[in-house]
Amino acid sequence: ITSSCIKPITNCSMTFHFLYSNLHSISCQLQGQFHLNGMHKAGDVVLGGLFEIHFFSVFPDLSFTSEPQEPTCHSFDVLGFRQAQTMVFAIDEINRNPDLLPRVTLGYSLYDNCVKLGIGFRAALSLASGREEQFILEDNCVGTPPVLGIVGDSSSTRSIAISTVLGLYRVPMVSYFATCSCLSDRQKFPSFFRTIPSDAFQVRAMIQILRHFGWTWTGLLVSDDDYGLHAAGSFQSHLSQSGGGCLAYLEVLPWGNDRAELRRIVDVMRKSTARVVIVFAHESHMINLMEEVVRQNVTDLQWMASEAWIAATVLQTPKLMPYIGGTLGIAIRRGEIPGFRDFLLQIRPDLQHNNSYGNSMVNLFWEYTFQCRFAPPHAGWVEAGGSLCTGQEDPELVVNEFLDISNLRPEYNVYKAVYALAYALDDMLKCEPGRGPFTGNSCGTLQRVEPWQLVYYMEKVNFTTPFGDHVSFDENGDAAPMYDIMNWLWLPDGRIQIQNVGQVKESVKGEELTLDQDKIFWNTESKEPPRSVCSETCPPGTRMARKKGQPVCCFDCIPCSEGEISEKNDSLECTSCPEDFWSGPQRDHCVHKKTEFLSYQEPLGICLTATSLLGTFICAVVLGIFMYYHSTPLVRANNSELSFQLLLSLKLCFLCSLLFIGRPRLWTCQLRHAAFGISFVLCVSCILVKTMVVLAVFKASRPGGGDSLKMFGAAQQRGTVVVLTSIQAAICTAWIVSASPAPHKNTQYHKDKIVYECVVGSTVGFAVLLGYIGLLAILSFMLAFLARNLPDNFNEAKLITFSLLIFCAVWIAFVPAYVNSPGKYADAVEVFAILASSFGLLLALFGPKCYVILLRPERNTKKAVMGRGIQ
């Protein structure tokens, strides 16, 4: 027998006994059956279904006995029953559709898994093996499997277990509610498909919501099963990769009502600073958890729900709303199924046939809805109280969720799953012989159809629902990811409403989140989104410094150092400003550094400028006086030509100081020292020549000394001044050509300032310039000092001595002051030295003369000059 002829079996729970009647046929007999709650309808092709129609169950003995025991299921789930009816409706709709599977009638075989892995697994094996006590297999393997595909299961754990076995035989299984990302593993689950997005997308959608509201510090609660544990791992991984936040705690919710463990978990939640709690668990976990939350009165939490419990009506009670109101969560995409409500209204118990397989679920629904009971043998498996059911009760008179089709979510996924199997089968039956995808270009046929053939077409299925949604599967068997964002609204009248406030779907750029934030109800006093951060955002101008031993979301905000900035919130480090910039007061942006130089606008610059102009003006006045009184004995006796030259040089000395004020430029840096050097050499040269003239006159007045004055006449005096000045001009030219002074931006004095200054270029050149001036000044001082004791009529030597004493004192003091003065103050010291020495020369040399000329004219006579002189 080929393996494709053998129907799926397992050694642990079911075996087939093979009886060989002849060489061409094989008889297979079922050794035992599981008695499960179910609904069945025959057809050319049968589709299986697994649904949660009861919440809890009590296991029977799993061994085969002569009298099989039935599982006892409790707590009828009306929404699970509606999901099963959705499959019935979809199959009925397909059978009435002439364009889809026109010559094929679909049947169904649906089982209740009672939210238990054991029962769900047994139900899946029953679907795969069929319910016939005995069947004959021909040697050509002609025939249709008991079920060609299964819609279900709703649980990730049960889907993993069932698909692991059914995948060996490539039986297609389409889940409408199992979200574990592990089921996307095609190596382990080659025939598994689902019409609900994977948890991997749900986790990313959750993180998008967290990032939208700035919630970086959250708690995570998960159920102790494959669904919760895989969601926890995926959430931690994606949260770490996205950098969207940290987990304050991660707790696993226990199965059952473990009071001690629940008390510990809620205590962790109460003590934590995280105000947002994310829960990947089932509604049964939430029921037990919320009992403890109410007991400890833990409020002010923002709950975020996974798709497993966002629509749980059992939690939407006035008692829980103060604690859980305002919940945000991910919900399965809502859809509309035309005609579904009318179909639900047509459901009636069949009192004419005692079909324990086909009608028992409807009877259970009827007893639960109307709180009545059927008389034996139509009674359901659970004991019902109240009056007897007639079967004519009106479902529209009962207020429950069964007929409310405004929020079809799992049902819509069931609807899409059934149609996916139907379209795949339809595509397979439309295959043209000789052009098929299988060996030898063969096609699958209804007489020889095998489940693995349907898997091939399932991978390529592509259709659009009446609601407008596109349905297809990717290479992992996952549907196109899309979720609705739901919010639990607590109305003033005490009613609870679940409203749609947004959507998240996959796009080329990643997860695309759309939120209508104005519609969201926040269960806080401020009615604003809560803050949930371990540390407040570090503003611009600071950087984050992680707290030792704590998650990365817990940090201190350290101000940036001087000269560094951070322009964004939560900067990891501060960046240095460019060279010409400095950090602003708030350290959040760079500003141009303050510039410093001796400016005409500042008080010091104004004073020096005014003093310079005053000195120039005094020189001009003195020059005017001397020119006006040039014929007087006093002016003529003091060598008027040298006096005029001296006044002009002093005027240049005063004016050259202006070159040291203002922003340094290349031409001002080159000119200032050259003008200063040449002007002062010109000035000192005139004084030197004057001193030499005084000595020459003294010698000429002595017997035999007339030739000395002739040898040092006017031409020699002018030549001496020109030669001495030319030497300084040559020094300046060589200095400028070899190592020119240049403007320089100095940032060493002050980090937050740029000091504009002129660098001398060559210290040797500057030293030679000053040294030459000093040499001439010392020489003049020595000659004047030697002539200080000449008769009174030659007392100008005393004035020269005094003026040069001032000059030398000023420039000797200038050197240490200049060296130790930073920035603009060095220029101010040099300007001050220029002005002080110039005023010293001007006042000492020309002050007494002007006094006599203007105030004591009686002394400005030849007799007075030649006689007793100027006193």
URRATA-V428040 format. One record per residue. N is the residue number from 1. RES is the residue in one letter. PHI is phi in whole degrees, -180 to 180 (none if undefined). Layout:
# URRATA-V428040
[[N:RES:PHI] [N:RES:PHI]]
This chain:
# URRATA-V428040
[[1:I:none] [2:T:-78] [3:S:-64] [4:S:-71] [5:C:-84] [6:I:-88] [7:K:-80] [8:P:-58] [9:I:-139] [10:T:-134] [11:N:-69] [12:C:-75] [13:S:-133] [14:M:-154] [15:T:-136] [16:F:-108] [17:H:-106] [18:F:-94] [19:L:-116] [20:Y:-88] [21:S:-86] [22:N:-160] [23:L:-75] [24:H:-111] [25:S:-144] [26:I:-131] [27:S:-106] [28:C:-116] [29:Q:-123] [30:L:-77] [31:Q:-75] [32:G:-167] [33:Q:-128] [34:F:-92] [35:H:-96] [36:L:-124] [37:N:-68] [38:G:-162] [39:M:-134] [40:H:-141] [41:K:-148] [42:A:-74] [43:G:-172] [44:D:-63] [45:V:-130] [46:V:-108] [47:L:-108] [48:G:-95] [49:G:-148] [50:L:-126] [51:F:-137] [52:E:-91] [53:I:-101] [54:H:-131] [55:F:-79] [56:F:-130] [57:S:-149] [58:V:-117] [59:F:-72] [60:P:-86] [61:D:-68] [62:L:-78] [63:S:-81] [64:F:-79] [65:T:-131] [66:S:-66] [67:E:-119] [68:P:-59] [69:Q:-98] [70:E:-100] [71:P:-70] [72:T:-97] [73:C:-108] [74:H:-127] [75:S:58] [76:F:-62] [77:D:-106] [78:V:-67] [79:L:-72] [80:G:-63] [81:F:-64] [82:R:-65] [83:Q:-65] [84:A:-64] [85:Q:-68] [86:T:-63] [87:M:-67] [88:V:-61] [89:F:-63] [90:A:-62] [91:I:-66] [92:D:-63] [93:E:-66] [94:I:-66] [95:N:-64] [96:R:-90] [97:N:-90] [98:P:-72] [99:D:-94] [100:L:-118] [101:L:51] [102:P:-64] [103:R:-112] [104:V:-128] [105:T:-107] [106:L:-89] [107:G:-118] [108:Y:-144] [109:S:-143] [110:L:-113] [111:Y:-129] [112:D:-95] [113:N:-92] [114:C:54] [115:V:58] [116:K:-128] [117:L:-62] [118:G:-60] [119:I:-70] [120:G:-63] [121:F:-68] [122:R:-65] [123:A:-65] [124:A:-65] [125:L:-67] [126:S:-65] [127:L:-65] [128:A:-69] [129:S:-94] [130:G:86] [131:R:-111] [132:E:-74] [133:E:-68] [134:Q:-152] [135:F:-148] [136:I:-110] [137:L:-105] [138:E:-78] [139:D:-69] [140:N:-93] [141:C:60] [142:V:-71] [143:G:142] [144:T:-107] [145:P:-61] [146:P:-53] [147:V:-135] [148:L:-90] [149:G:-165] [150:I:-126] [151:V:-96] [152:G:140] [153:D:-89] [154:S:-84] [155:S:-100] [156:S:-64] [157:T:-61] [158:R:-68] [159:S:-65] [160:I:-63] [161:A:-65] [162:I:-71] [163:S:-68] [164:T:-62] [165:V:-82] [166:L:-67] [167:G:-65] [168:L:-62] [169:Y:-108] [170:R:56] [171:V:-80] [172:P:-66] [173:M:-131] [174:V:-116] [175:S:-89] [176:Y:-108] [177:F:-149] [178:A:-83] [179:T:-113] [180:C:-55] [181:S:-65] [182:C:-65] [183:L:-74] [184:S:-83] [185:D:-76] [186:R:-71] [187:Q:-70] [188:K:-88] [189:F:-130] [190:P:-71] [191:S:-118] [192:F:-96] [193:F:-131] [194:R:-156] [195:T:-103] [196:I:-117] [197:P:-64] [198:S:-70] [199:D:-60] [200:A:-59] [201:F:-74] [202:Q:-61] [203:V:-63] [204:R:-64] [205:A:-65] [206:M:-59] [207:I:-64] [208:Q:-62] [209:I:-67] [210:L:-59] [211:R:-67] [212:H:-62] [213:F:-96] [214:G:72] [215:W:-88] [216:T:-105] [217:W:-133] [218:T:-133] [219:G:-106] [220:L:-130] [221:L:-118] [222:V:-135] [223:S:-80] [224:D:-87] [225:D:-154] [226:D:-60] [227:Y:-60] [228:G:-72] [229:L:-69] [230:H:-68] [231:A:-63] [232:A:-63] [233:G:-63] [234:S:-66] [235:F:-65] [236:Q:-62] [237:S:-65] [238:H:-69] [239:L:-65] [240:S:-68] [241:Q:-68] [242:S:-80] [243:G:66] [244:G:-88] [245:G:155] [246:C:-139] [247:L:-96] [248:A:-74] [249:Y:-160] [250:L:-133] [251:E:-127] [252:V:-103] [253:L:-76] [254:P:-78] [255:W:-77] [256:G:82] [257:N:-95] [258:D:-82] [259:R:-59] [260:A:-63] [261:E:-68] [262:L:-65] [263:R:-64] [264:R:-66] [265:I:-64] [266:V:-66] [267:D:-65] [268:V:-62] [269:M:-63] [270:R:-67] [271:K:-82] [272:S:-73] [273:T:-84] [274:A:-73] [275:R:-100] [276:V:-115] [277:V:-121] [278:I:-104] [279:V:-127] [280:F:-107] [281:A:-159] [282:H:-96] [283:E:-65] [284:S:-66] [285:H:-65] [286:M:-68] [287:I:-61] [288:N:-67] [289:L:-65] [290:M:-68] [291:E:-61] [292:E:-74] [293:V:-61] [294:V:-66] [295:R:-63] [296:Q:-91] [297:N:55] [298:V:-92] [299:T:-114] [300:D:60] [301:L:-109] [302:Q:-100] [303:W:-90] [304:M:-123] [305:A:-105] [306:S:-80] [307:E:-66] [308:A:-70] [309:W:-135] [310:I:-63] [311:A:-105] [312:A:-71] [313:T:-70] [314:V:-65] [315:L:-92] [316:Q:-89] [317:T:-122] [318:P:-58] [319:K:-65] [320:L:-92] [321:M:-60] [322:P:-61] [323:Y:-102] [324:I:-120] [325:G:-62] [326:G:82] [327:T:-57] [328:L:-105] [329:G:-164] [330:I:-94] [331:A:-127] [332:I:-60] [333:R:-54] [334:R:-77] [335:G:-138] [336:E:-122] [337:I:-122] [338:P:-60] [339:G:82] [340:F:-71] [341:R:-65] [342:D:-62] [343:F:-63] [344:L:-63] [345:L:-70] [346:Q:-87] [347:I:-68] [348:R:-142] [349:P:-69] [350:D:-97] [351:L:-93] [352:Q:-89] [353:H:-125] [354:N:-91] [355:N:-103] [356:S:-66] [357:Y:-91] [358:G:-92] [359:N:-118] [360:S:-64] [361:M:-65] [362:V:-65] [363:N:-64] [364:L:-61] [365:F:-61] [366:W:-65] [367:E:-65] [368:Y:-67] [369:T:-70] [370:F:-102] [371:Q:51] [372:C:-131] [373:R:-142] [374:F:-87] [375:A:-74] [376:P:-56] [377:P:-95] [378:H:-89] [379:A:-63] [380:G:-74] [381:W:-77] [382:V:-102] [383:E:-75] [384:A:-115] [385:G:-100] [386:G:85] [387:S:-78] [388:L:-76] [389:C:-83] [390:T:-99] [391:G:86] [392:Q:-107] [393:E:-61] [394:D:-101] [395:P:-62] [396:E:-70] [397:L:-84] [398:V:-103] [399:V:-91] [400:N:-155] [401:E:-82] [402:F:-61] [403:L:-94] [404:D:-85] [405:I:-102] [406:S:-77] [407:N:-135] [408:L:-80] [409:R:-122] [410:P:-59] [411:E:-62] [412:Y:-66] [413:N:-68] [414:V:-61] [415:Y:-59] [416:K:-68] [417:A:-65] [418:V:-63] [419:Y:-68] [420:A:-62] [421:L:-64] [422:A:-67] [423:Y:-66] [424:A:-63] [425:L:-64] [426:D:-64] [427:D:-63] [428:M:-66] [429:L:-75] [430:K:-85] [431:C:-63] [432:E:-87] [433:P:-55] [434:G:88] [435:R:-125] [436:G:-78] [437:P:-88] [438:F:-99] [439:T:-54] [440:G:67] [441:N:56] [442:S:-83] [443:C:-119] [444:G:-83] [445:T:-122] [446:L:-65] [447:Q:-76] [448:R:-126] [449:V:-67] [450:E:-126] [451:P:-56] [452:W:-65] [453:Q:-68] [454:L:-68] [455:V:-59] [456:Y:-58] [457:Y:-77] [458:M:-63] [459:E:-67] [460:K:-112] [461:V:-64] [462:N:-158] [463:F:-152] [464:T:-124] [465:T:-77] [466:P:-59] [467:F:-79] [468:G:99] [469:D:-89] [470:H:-85] [471:V:-121] [472:S:-159] [473:F:-123] [474:D:-84] [475:E:-66] [476:N:-100] [477:G:82] [478:D:-94] [479:A:-81] [480:A:-60] [481:P:-74] [482:M:-161] [483:Y:-133] [484:D:-96] [485:I:-101] [486:M:-112] [487:N:-139] [488:W:-87] [489:L:-97] [490:W:-100] [491:L:-77] [492:P:-59] [493:D:-82] [494:G:95] [495:R:-75] [496:I:-115] [497:Q:-132] [498:I:-97] [499:Q:-114] [500:N:-84] [501:V:-119] [502:G:171] [503:Q:-153] [504:V:-134] [505:K:-145] [506:E:-78] [507:S:-139] [508:V:-62] [509:K:-86] [510:G:121] [511:E:-81] [512:E:-105] [513:L:-103] [514:T:-124] [515:L:-131] [516:D:-99] [517:Q:-66] [518:D:-68] [519:K:-86] [520:I:-72] [521:F:-93] [522:W:-106] [523:N:-86] [524:T:-130] [525:E:-63] [526:S:-81] [527:K:58] [528:E:-121] [529:P:-59] [530:P:-71] [531:R:-96] [532:S:-140] [533:V:-137] [534:C:-76] [535:S:-136] [536:E:-65] [537:T:-58] [538:C:-78] [539:P:-73] [540:P:-56] [541:G:100] [542:T:-133] [543:R:-132] [544:M:-85] [545:A:-124] [546:R:-64] [547:K:-77] [548:K:-63] [549:G:79] [550:Q:-122] [551:P:-60] [552:V:-65] [553:C:-78] [554:C:-104] [555:F:-155] [556:D:-105] [557:C:-103] [558:I:-104] [559:P:-62] [560:C:-66] [561:S:-71] [562:E:-61] [563:G:86] [564:E:-123] [565:I:-139] [566:S:-137] [567:E:-95] [568:K:-119] [569:N:-68] [570:D:56] [571:S:-73] [572:L:-77] [573:E:-152] [574:C:-93] [575:T:-109] [576:S:-76] [577:C:-75] [578:P:-59] [579:E:-58] [580:D:-91] [581:F:-123] [582:W:-142] [583:S:-68] [584:G:-72] [585:P:-58] [586:Q:-92] [587:R:59] [588:D:-109] [589:H:-159] [590:C:-94] [591:V:-122] [592:H:-61] [593:K:-62] [594:K:-66] [595:T:-100] [596:E:-130] [597:F:-159] [598:L:-73] [599:S:-99] [600:Y:-72] [601:Q:-90] [602:E:-86] [603:P:-56] [604:L:-63] [605:G:-65] [606:I:-64] [607:C:-63] [608:L:-66] [609:T:-63] [610:A:-62] [611:T:-65] [612:S:-63] [613:L:-68] [614:L:-64] [615:G:-60] [616:T:-64] [617:F:-65] [618:I:-63] [619:C:-59] [620:A:-64] [621:V:-65] [622:V:-62] [623:L:-62] [624:G:-64] [625:I:-62] [626:F:-66] [627:M:-71] [628:Y:-69] [629:Y:-104] [630:H:-66] [631:S:-91] [632:T:-76] [633:P:-59] [634:L:-65] [635:V:-68] [636:R:-68] [637:A:-71] [638:N:-103] [639:N:55] [640:S:-58] [641:E:-64] [642:L:-66] [643:S:-64] [644:F:-64] [645:Q:-62] [646:L:-64] [647:L:-66] [648:L:-65] [649:S:-67] [650:L:-65] [651:K:-61] [652:L:-64] [653:C:-62] [654:F:-63] [655:L:-72] [656:C:-65] [657:S:-64] [658:L:-67] [659:L:-69] [660:F:-87] [661:I:-107] [662:G:102] [663:R:-65] [664:P:-62] [665:R:-121] [666:L:-62] [667:W:-70] [668:T:-71] [669:C:-64] [670:Q:-71] [671:L:-81] [672:R:-60] [673:H:-74] [674:A:-65] [675:A:-65] [676:F:-61] [677:G:-65] [678:I:-69] [679:S:-63] [680:F:-73] [681:V:-65] [682:L:-61] [683:C:-65] [684:V:-66] [685:S:-62] [686:C:-63] [687:I:-66] [688:L:-62] [689:V:-64] [690:K:-59] [691:T:-62] [692:M:-66] [693:V:-65] [694:V:-59] [695:L:-65] [696:A:-65] [697:V:-65] [698:F:-63] [699:K:-67] [700:A:-68] [701:S:-78] [702:R:-89] [703:P:-57] [704:G:82] [705:G:-107] [706:G:-66] [707:D:-68] [708:S:-64] [709:L:-71] [710:K:-67] [711:M:-71] [712:F:-125] [713:G:-81] [714:A:-63] [715:A:-65] [716:Q:-65] [717:Q:-65] [718:R:-64] [719:G:-63] [720:T:-60] [721:V:-61] [722:V:-65] [723:V:-63] [724:L:-62] [725:T:-71] [726:S:-64] [727:I:-59] [728:Q:-65] [729:A:-63] [730:A:-65] [731:I:-59] [732:C:-64] [733:T:-63] [734:A:-62] [735:W:-64] [736:I:-67] [737:V:-71] [738:S:-80] [739:A:-148] [740:S:-69] [741:P:-59] [742:A:-147] [743:P:-68] [744:H:-146] [745:K:-95] [746:N:-98] [747:T:-112] [748:Q:-84] [749:Y:-69] [750:H:-135] [751:K:-69] [752:D:-98] [753:K:-133] [754:I:-109] [755:V:-95] [756:Y:-85] [757:E:-145] [758:C:-100] [759:V:-84] [760:V:-71] [761:G:81] [762:S:-126] [763:T:-64] [764:V:-64] [765:G:-62] [766:F:-65] [767:A:-67] [768:V:-64] [769:L:-61] [770:L:-68] [771:G:-63] [772:Y:-66] [773:I:-62] [774:G:-63] [775:L:-61] [776:L:-65] [777:A:-66] [778:I:-66] [779:L:-62] [780:S:-64] [781:F:-63] [782:M:-66] [783:L:-67] [784:A:-69] [785:F:-65] [786:L:-68] [787:A:-97] [788:R:-69] [789:N:-97] [790:L:-66] [791:P:-55] [792:D:-58] [793:N:-71] [794:F:-116] [795:N:-80] [796:E:-62] [797:A:-63] [798:K:-65] [799:L:-66] [800:I:-64] [801:T:-59] [802:F:-66] [803:S:-65] [804:L:-72] [805:L:-63] [806:I:-63] [807:F:-58] [808:C:-66] [809:A:-61] [810:V:-62] [811:W:-79] [812:I:-68] [813:A:-71] [814:F:-65] [815:V:-58] [816:P:-66] [817:A:-67] [818:Y:-67] [819:V:-65] [820:N:-97] [821:S:-103] [822:P:-85] [823:G:57] [824:K:-66] [825:Y:-72] [826:A:-66] [827:D:-65] [828:A:-64] [829:V:-64] [830:E:-67] [831:V:-63] [832:F:-62] [833:A:-64] [834:I:-62] [835:L:-67] [836:A:-64] [837:S:-67] [838:S:-67] [839:F:-65] [840:G:-59] [841:L:-65] [842:L:-63] [843:L:-73] [844:A:-69] [845:L:-86] [846:F:-112] [847:G:-63] [848:P:-61] [849:K:-67] [850:C:-63] [851:Y:-59] [852:V:-69] [853:I:-63] [854:L:-93] [855:L:-106] [856:R:-126] [857:P:-61] [858:E:-65] [859:R:-90] [860:N:-88] [861:T:-129] [862:K:-64] [863:K:-64] [864:A:-68] [865:V:-68] [866:M:-81] [867:G:-91] [868:R:-102] [869:G:75] [870:I:-94] [871:Q:-121]]
